[in-house]
Amino acid sequence: MLNINWDEYKEYKQHTHTEADNFIILLNFMKSYYKMVSPMDIYDTLINDELAKMMLDKRDITDAEGLESFLFKLNG
């Protein structure tokens, strides 16, 4: 199981030139820092982190398919 490095996330967020919300920045961070591309891998990591789980709950994302749908709408 992978633990999110929140210090690296904060550093990444400082250098991100976007007005996106924290969850979108977190998803981009996961793709960039951890080289994750699979929604299942990203979801498994997020669900095991208390703060990331709250972000998922806020968006009613309850499974990897829900995250995949969110990513599709985001990029769509």
Secondary structure by P-SEA (a helix, b strand, c coil): ccccaaaaaaaaaaaccccccaaaaaaaaaacccccccaaaaaaaaaacaaaaaaaaaaccccaaaaaaaaaaaac
